[in-house]
Amino acid sequence: MDFKPSPAASVSAVPPYGHVIINAKWRGSTLVQHFKGRVKTIYEEELGVVDLHLSNRSCVLYVSESDLVAGNDYKRKIVKFRNSNSKVNGIVIVEKTRLSEQYFSGLQKFVVLELGLTLLPIATPAEAAQLIEQMVHGESKENPFRKKSMSRLMDPVILNLVEQIPGVGKVKAMALLQRFCSIYEISNASVQELALAVGQATAQHIWGFFHNQL
């Protein structure tokens, strides 16, 4: 039986370590299937436009390929997401595929520059699951990634995501993942922090990618 926090508490609730509070519409979805038990799900009917609440008081909105291709309705959803969750860190995960890539630049400008939210691109639900797993397990003071070998961080899916950032190849992607615990941490790092891993020029490219300055 799923634990269900009350509707009034669902937005501000902090799930136990290793868990996410997830909108009930995702029950049985490909995204949840890709968690493979590494992230425990607490389903909630009353999250509104929010798709997931994480243990670090961050909330996630998932924009799919079909959302982007269908038109601008997703923009109203993102604005509602931002306005109704101003007290937590808002993260927008978006499927950037060959079909939706042409719309990504406009979405990036809207989400990052106009709304001030964090935008994290992924290609598939499997990559999204990897990213969410990083965020869920990476916020603990007893960070399991820091105690395990680098082989866990160098998961091919995660490594490939980092390599997609302009100016970052395999060697620099590995250097980034040795210093930062997740793509989420990379996206929020300053140029100076990034430069310690990859040098000033590449750090500028990475920062610009996540802040629409390229």
Beta strands, then each sheet from edge to edge (+ up, - down):
strand 1: 19-23
strand 2: 40-44
strand 3: 52-53
strand 4: 58-63
strand 5: 89-95
strand 6: 118-122
sheet 1: 2+ 1+ 3- 4+ 5+ 6+
end
